């Protein structure tokens, strides 16, 4: 038979009670402040496959367009690209043509390189409210994977690519961060 042990009651002193109550309130506040982040993470965690599928599908079609020159590839007809991103690409291209009519931009703004990668690997996406970031690692044939950041936003029609950020060549005053990974500023 189990007999509970009775602990002696110790009244809380009037000087400790307010501190104890304040401590409880701070702990409760801290716990509650964590809940929105947890809710956002849970709300978007099911989208990880959709984000990866969007990025993979787009780059697979994009790379295939270089292999089959008979089929024209129209960026404005790609469902994976957000209209805002298309406008940004058009503006970037126009400005490059004005500055350098012979050479234009000098690199492919979709893969952030002059050459097309032979293959790409994708890290797990990181979610921030209605935004997802995924690091795409490009292999240009030498076996090393060069990272770029693909940013997506959730729209009514699904996840859409809204930006591509080079994670290798950047200004030391604007070090990119993507998918929880912050690049080190180049030494030089």
Backbone bond lengths (Angstrom), bond angles and torsions (degrees), N, CA, C in turn:
res aa  C-N    CA-C-N  psi(-1)  N-CA   C-N-CA  omega(-1)  CA-C   N-CA-C  phi
1 X - - - 1.434 - - 1.522 107.99 -
2 X 1.326 116.83 137.33 1.459 122.95 -177.47 1.518 109.90 -97.51
3 X 1.323 114.92 128.64 1.464 120.39 178.09 1.519 107.93 -114.85
4 X 1.341 117.48 118.57 1.458 118.97 -179.78 1.527 110.82 -66.86
5 X 1.294 114.68 145.21 1.460 120.61 178.53 1.522 107.84 -90.34
6 X 1.281 116.06 128.48 1.460 120.73 178.69 1.516 108.85 -90.29
7 X 1.327 115.21 124.76 1.452 120.38 177.30 1.526 108.63 -90.35
8 X 1.308 116.41 143.09 1.458 117.74 179.56 1.520 109.90 -67.56
9 X 1.304 115.54 141.11 1.461 119.92 178.23 1.506 108.62 -77.73
10 X 1.324 114.24 130.75 1.455 118.48 175.88 1.513 106.96 -119.41
11 X 1.264 117.12 113.81 1.466 118.64 -179.61 1.522 110.20 -67.61
12 X 1.344 115.15 141.74 1.455 119.99 179.65 1.515 108.46 -78.30
13 X 1.301 116.01 133.70 1.458 118.80 -178.07 1.523 109.67 -68.65
14 X 1.303 118.32 149.83 1.468 121.02 -179.07 1.525 112.55 -61.52
15 X 1.336 118.19 -23.05 1.464 120.21 179.06 1.528 111.57 -78.42
16 X 1.317 118.49 -30.21 1.465 122.52 -177.62 1.524 111.56 -85.36
17 X 1.312 118.51 -32.30 1.466 122.34 -175.08 1.530 112.61 -54.47
18 X 1.344 121.68 -47.36 1.470 119.63 -179.98 1.526 112.28 -64.36
19 X 1.328 117.69 -37.15 1.464 120.61 178.82 1.523 111.05 -67.14
20 X 1.314 115.55 -40.02 1.460 121.14 178.48 1.530 109.41 -62.88
21 X 1.333 116.59 -45.68 1.459 121.45 -179.85 1.530 110.33 -63.66
22 X 1.328 117.14 -42.38 1.452 121.77 178.29 1.539 110.59 -62.34
23 X 1.311 116.40 -42.24 1.458 121.10 177.44 1.514 112.10 -61.15
24 X 1.337 116.22 -43.43 1.468 120.05 177.22 1.521 110.97 -61.95
25 X 1.323 116.99 -42.43 1.464 120.68 179.90 1.532 110.96 -63.93
26 X 1.320 117.10 -41.53 1.459 120.22 178.41 1.521 111.18 -63.73
27 X 1.319 116.84 -42.66 1.470 120.61 178.32 1.524 110.75 -63.09
28 X 1.329 117.11 -43.27 1.462 120.94 179.04 1.523 110.10 -63.92
29 X 1.333 116.95 -41.97 1.464 120.63 178.56 1.511 111.89 -62.86
30 X 1.310 116.61 -41.60 1.457 121.17 178.49 1.527 110.74 -63.14
31 X 1.311 116.51 -44.55 1.460 121.09 178.32 1.521 110.95 -61.76
32 X 1.320 117.14 -45.04 1.460 120.69 -179.23 1.522 112.05 -66.96
33 X 1.331 117.31 -32.25 1.467 119.43 179.17 1.525 111.26 -68.09
34 X 1.319 118.08 -23.88 1.463 121.41 178.79 1.522 112.04 -79.79
35 X 1.300 118.15 -24.09 1.459 121.35 -174.26 1.526 113.98 -62.39
36 X 1.362 121.17 -42.87 1.465 118.18 179.52 1.522 112.64 -59.99
37 X 1.322 118.12 -39.80 1.462 121.14 177.67 1.511 111.67 -63.19
38 X 1.332 115.91 -41.49 1.460 119.48 178.53 1.521 110.46 -66.58
39 X 1.318 116.69 -39.20 1.464 119.88 179.20 1.520 110.65 -65.05
40 X 1.348 117.52 -42.60 1.461 120.75 179.35 1.526 110.46 -63.86
41 X 1.323 117.19 -41.56 1.460 120.63 179.69 1.520 109.99 -64.00
42 X 1.330 117.41 -43.12 1.455 120.13 179.55 1.519 111.55 -67.23
43 X 1.338 116.89 -35.44 1.458 120.52 -178.35 1.525 111.22 -67.48
44 X 1.309 117.89 -29.46 1.459 119.99 -175.39 1.526 113.86 -105.45
45 X 1.313 118.00 -9.65 1.460 119.26 -175.72 1.530 112.16 -62.70
46 X 1.309 117.95 -28.42 1.462 120.84 177.35 1.518 112.77 -71.83
47 X 1.340 116.89 -13.98 1.455 120.94 -178.87 1.527 113.28 -87.67
48 X 1.313 118.24 -2.59 1.468 120.66 -176.58 1.530 111.41 -56.77
49 X 1.308 117.05 -43.19 1.469 119.90 179.51 1.518 111.07 -66.13
50 X 1.340 116.17 -39.39 1.467 120.07 -179.36 1.524 111.21 -65.78
51 X 1.326 117.13 -40.51 1.466 120.95 178.86 1.521 110.06 -64.70
52 X 1.305 116.96 -49.55 1.467 120.90 179.91 1.527 110.52 -61.72
53 X 1.319 117.03 -40.52 1.473 120.66 179.43 1.526 111.14 -64.65
54 X 1.329 117.67 -39.19 1.468 121.07 178.72 1.516 111.02 -62.10
55 X 1.330 116.26 -49.06 1.470 120.94 -178.64 1.525 110.46 -65.62
56 X 1.317 116.91 -45.69 1.467 121.40 -179.45 1.526 111.02 -61.13
57 X 1.325 117.16 -46.48 1.464 120.86 -178.49 1.526 111.42 -62.00
58 X 1.338 116.24 -43.87 1.464 118.46 -179.12 1.521 111.50 -63.30
59 X 1.322 117.55 -50.64 1.463 119.75 -176.91 1.527 112.30 -68.24
60 X 1.300 117.61 -28.87 1.467 120.18 176.05 1.537 109.49 -65.24
61 X 1.335 116.65 -45.56 1.468 120.72 177.77 1.527 110.90 -66.10
62 X 1.322 116.25 -40.97 1.468 120.90 -178.23 1.525 110.96 -63.29
63 X 1.318 116.63 -46.72 1.461 120.44 179.11 1.528 111.17 -65.29
64 X 1.334 116.82 -38.79 1.465 120.76 179.43 1.529 111.02 -64.40
65 X 1.332 117.60 -29.80 1.465 120.36 -179.18 1.528 111.26 -64.89
66 X 1.309 117.71 -26.90 1.467 120.64 177.39 1.522 111.36 -75.79
67 X 1.314 116.39 -29.59 1.459 120.79 179.44 1.520 111.68 -76.87
68 X 1.338 116.32 -34.01 1.463 121.36 -177.75 1.530 108.70 -115.58
69 X 1.310 115.89 88.12 1.473 121.17 -177.73 1.531 112.57 -71.60
70 X 1.320 116.95 -12.12 1.470 121.29 179.31 1.533 110.68 -69.52
71 X 1.323 116.10 -33.07 1.469 120.22 -179.58 1.529 108.75 -94.11
72 X 1.325 117.22 115.29 1.461 118.13 178.23 1.535 110.88 -69.02
73 X 1.306 115.29 143.90 1.468 121.21 -179.95 1.529 107.52 -111.54
74 X 1.307 116.11 115.25 1.458 121.43 -178.65 1.526 108.99 -106.70
75 X 1.334 115.83 113.56 1.462 119.50 -179.85 1.520 111.98 -58.99
76 X 1.328 116.43 -37.38 1.461 119.29 -176.46 1.531 113.57 -70.36
77 X 1.319 117.02 -7.26 1.466 120.31 177.67 1.523 112.67 -105.26
78 X 1.326 116.96 8.15 1.465 121.34 -178.09 1.529 109.41 -90.88
79 X 1.318 116.54 115.29 1.467 121.68 -176.52 1.527 112.76 -63.53
80 X 1.321 117.36 -22.15 1.465 120.15 -177.22 1.530 112.77 -75.93
81 X 1.337 117.51 -16.57 1.463 121.37 -176.81 1.519 111.30 -95.89
82 X 1.321 115.52 133.94 1.457 122.25 177.75 1.532 109.37 -75.89
83 X 1.326 119.00 141.63 1.466 121.12 178.94 1.539 113.14 -55.71
84 X 1.325 117.91 -35.06 1.472 120.82 177.49 1.529 110.85 -62.12
85 X 1.312 116.65 -40.03 1.465 120.98 179.12 1.524 110.41 -66.83
86 X 1.334 116.87 -40.44 1.460 120.57 177.73 1.524 110.85 -60.13
87 X 1.330 116.57 -42.47 1.465 120.49 178.20 1.527 110.95 -63.64
88 X 1.324 116.43 -40.39 1.464 120.91 178.32 1.528 110.26 -62.00
89 X 1.328 117.15 -43.53 1.465 121.22 179.11 1.526 111.53 -63.92
90 X 1.335 116.81 -41.86 1.464 120.65 179.08 1.527 110.81 -63.76
91 X 1.334 116.43 -43.09 1.468 120.81 179.30 1.525 110.37 -63.81
92 X 1.327 116.79 -44.05 1.460 122.08 178.76 1.528 110.26 -59.48
93 X 1.313 116.61 -42.80 1.462 121.92 -179.91 1.530 111.23 -66.98
94 X 1.340 116.97 -44.22 1.473 120.85 178.82 1.527 111.05 -60.11
95 X 1.340 115.90 -47.30 1.464 119.93 -179.03 1.525 111.54 -63.41
96 X 1.327 117.09 -38.82 1.469 120.87 178.79 1.521 110.63 -66.53
97 X 1.323 117.44 -39.47 1.469 121.48 178.84 1.524 110.69 -64.76
98 X 1.341 116.48 -38.24 1.464 120.08 179.23 1.529 110.93 -67.71
99 X 1.320 116.83 -40.98 1.462 121.30 -178.90 1.522 112.34 -74.26
100 X 1.337 115.82 -37.23 1.461 120.77 -175.30 1.532 109.32 -140.75
101 X 1.346 117.23 81.65 1.468 120.31 -176.26 1.528 114.23 -58.88
102 X 1.329 117.85 -28.84 1.464 120.40 -177.99 1.522 113.00 -81.62
103 X 1.329 117.19 -36.75 1.459 120.17 -174.01 1.510 115.42 -108.83
104 X 1.327 117.07 -18.40 1.454 119.78 -178.85 1.513 111.55 64.59
105 X 1.287 116.31 -138.74 1.461 122.10 -175.28 1.530 112.51 -71.14
106 X 1.305 117.31 -37.10 1.469 120.41 178.69 1.512 113.83 92.06
107 X 1.318 117.11 -6.00 1.466 121.57 176.43 1.519 108.67 -155.19
108 X 1.301 116.11 165.38 1.457 122.62 178.97 1.530 108.14 -88.38
109 X 1.319 117.04 114.16 1.467 121.53 -176.37 1.526 113.02 -72.10
110 X 1.304 118.07 -10.73 1.465 121.14 178.11 1.528 110.85 -82.78
111 X 1.327 116.41 -37.58 1.471 120.08 179.10 1.528 111.91 -108.84
112 X 1.335 116.92 1.15 1.472 123.37 178.04 1.528 111.33 53.85
113 X 1.345 116.02 45.48 1.463 121.12 -179.63 1.524 109.16 -161.82
114 X 1.319 116.16 165.80 1.456 120.47 175.93 1.524 110.95 -81.73
115 X 1.308 116.67 -30.48 1.460 121.54 -179.25 1.518 110.23 -106.30
116 X 1.311 114.34 157.79 1.460 120.46 176.27 1.525 109.25 -84.94
117 X 1.325 118.07 131.31 1.470 118.88 178.30 1.522 111.12 -64.53
118 X 1.342 115.26 146.54 1.458 119.53 176.89 1.520 111.09 -74.63
119 X 1.321 115.59 -32.88 1.466 119.67 176.15 1.517 108.42 -156.14
120 X 1.330 114.51 163.12 1.463 120.56 -179.48 1.512 109.96 -136.26
121 X 1.331 115.36 144.92 1.473 122.45 173.20 1.515 107.14 -119.74
122 X 1.321 115.86 151.22 1.459 120.29 -177.35 1.522 110.28 -123.63
123 X 1.336 115.85 131.59 1.461 120.75 173.39 1.526 108.26 -76.82
124 X 1.317 115.93 169.33 1.467 120.26 175.52 1.526 108.55 -67.16
125 X 1.342 117.16 138.62 1.467 118.91 -179.85 1.531 112.05 -69.60
126 X 1.328 114.79 152.30 1.457 122.25 174.55 1.524 106.44 -114.56
127 X 1.325 116.85 132.97 1.459 121.76 -174.74 1.518 111.78 -106.12
128 X 1.326 115.02 141.01 1.460 123.45 176.20 1.527 106.61 -138.12
129 X 1.317 116.72 93.18 1.471 123.88 -176.33 1.520 109.68 57.81
130 X 1.346 118.44 -116.54 1.466 120.81 -177.58 1.526 112.00 -94.41
131 X 1.318 116.61 19.80 1.465 122.54 -176.41 1.526 109.66 -123.81
132 X 1.308 115.49 144.68 1.466 120.79 175.92 1.520 108.16 -130.42
133 X 1.328 115.36 144.65 1.456 121.55 176.11 1.521 107.58 -124.92
134 X 1.319 114.88 134.60 1.454 118.96 179.12 1.535 107.81 -135.59
135 X 1.308 115.84 132.40 1.458 119.62 178.09 1.521 108.14 -87.96
136 X 1.335 114.38 122.52 1.461 121.74 175.93 1.518 106.55 -102.41
137 X 1.314 115.87 124.81 1.474 120.66 -178.90 1.526 108.15 -103.40
138 X 1.334 114.46 117.69 1.467 121.77 -175.62 1.523 110.60 -94.88
139 X 1.334 115.80 133.51 1.463 121.62 175.37 1.527 107.08 -110.15
140 X 1.331 116.01 116.81 1.455 121.22 -178.95 1.528 112.59 -95.65
141 X 1.319 116.34 17.29 1.457 120.40 175.33 1.505 114.75 106.90
142 X 1.314 117.25 -8.50 1.467 119.01 -179.32 1.530 112.12 -99.19
143 X 1.324 117.21 2.08 1.461 120.85 177.18 1.516 114.60 87.77
144 X 1.335 117.41 -10.44 1.466 119.17 177.14 1.532 108.34 -94.63
145 X 1.296 115.74 145.41 1.461 120.33 -176.78 1.520 109.57 -105.65
146 X 1.316 116.15 119.30 1.456 124.10 -178.00 1.533 108.84 -97.43
147 X 1.352 118.47 122.11 1.465 119.32 -173.43 1.529 114.48 -82.99
148 X 1.314 114.97 144.66 1.456 122.51 167.22 1.524 106.55 -136.90
149 X 1.303 116.41 154.77 1.462 121.25 -177.07 1.519 109.57 -103.95
150 X 1.310 116.67 128.80 1.465 121.68 175.10 1.530 106.35 -109.77
151 X 1.329 115.39 122.00 1.465 121.74 -177.59 1.523 108.23 -105.37
152 X 1.321 115.90 134.20 1.459 120.92 179.35 1.523 109.94 -127.76
153 X 1.329 115.77 153.52 1.462 121.47 174.12 1.518 108.00 -124.37
154 X 1.324 113.95 147.03 1.461 118.72 178.00 1.520 108.55 -84.73
155 X 1.306 115.11 122.04 1.463 122.47 178.28 1.521 108.18 -113.96
156 X 1.321 116.32 175.75 1.467 119.94 177.27 1.524 111.22 -61.23
157 X 1.329 116.40 -27.93 1.463 121.41 -177.57 1.520 113.04 -92.92
158 X 1.338 117.09 2.58 1.460 120.85 179.45 1.521 111.18 120.00
159 X 1.314 116.33 -166.11 1.461 121.93 -179.21 1.512 109.70 -80.44
160 X 1.353 116.80 131.60 1.457 122.62 -178.38 1.526 110.01 -128.62
161 X 1.328 116.47 139.13 1.459 122.46 179.01 1.528 108.53 -71.09
162 X 1.342 115.96 125.06 1.461 120.87 -178.63 1.525 113.13 -114.60
163 X 1.320 117.45 -12.09 1.459 119.04 178.90 1.522 109.95 -167.98
164 X 1.321 115.08 155.59 1.459 123.18 173.01 1.524 105.56 -131.94
165 X 1.330 116.56 126.27 1.466 121.41 -175.05 1.523 109.27 -121.31
166 X 1.315 115.10 128.24 1.456 120.62 176.92 1.525 108.77 -71.50
167 X 1.315 117.49 128.66 1.465 121.32 -179.11 1.524 111.32 -105.56
168 X 1.325 116.87 9.55 1.458 120.68 -178.86 1.524 110.38 -112.29
169 X 1.319 117.46 -51.76 1.463 122.24 -177.96 1.526 107.94 -105.78
170 X 1.316 116.25 111.42 1.462 119.73 -178.70 1.516 109.83 -153.83
171 X 1.287 114.57 162.54 1.469 122.32 178.92 1.520 108.51 -73.73
172 X 1.325 117.44 136.52 1.470 120.47 -177.92 1.526 112.51 -63.88
173 X 1.340 117.50 -16.86 1.467 120.50 178.57 1.523 112.80 -86.33
174 X 1.313 117.33 -10.89 1.463 120.19 179.16 1.529 109.40 -134.47
175 X 1.307 115.37 72.46 1.465 121.17 -178.57 1.529 108.90 -71.66
176 X 1.329 118.02 121.58 1.462 119.88 -176.89 1.527 113.15 -73.03
177 X 1.315 114.16 151.19 1.455 121.83 174.27 1.513 106.55 -130.47
178 X 1.307 116.43 134.87 1.457 120.11 -177.37 1.519 109.81 -151.98
179 X 1.297 115.51 136.96 1.456 119.89 175.11 1.512 113.17 54.50
180 X 1.334 116.97 32.29 1.452 121.19 -179.45 1.513 113.45 81.16
181 X 1.335 117.57 1.59 1.460 121.72 -178.97 1.518 108.89 -109.31
182 X 1.324 116.73 122.73 1.462 120.41 177.60 1.530 107.43 -107.66
183 X 1.321 114.38 128.69 1.453 119.68 -178.43 1.527 109.68 -78.46
184 X 1.312 115.78 153.05 1.467 121.04 175.39 1.517 108.27 -83.92
185 X 1.323 115.29 140.98 1.469 119.98 177.93 1.520 109.07 -63.94
186 X 1.325 116.77 141.63 1.466 119.81 -179.44 1.526 110.47 -66.31
187 X 1.317 115.20 143.33 1.460 120.11 176.86 1.516 107.38 -88.03
188 X 1.307 114.71 141.94 1.428 113.32 178.94 1.451 111.76 169.30
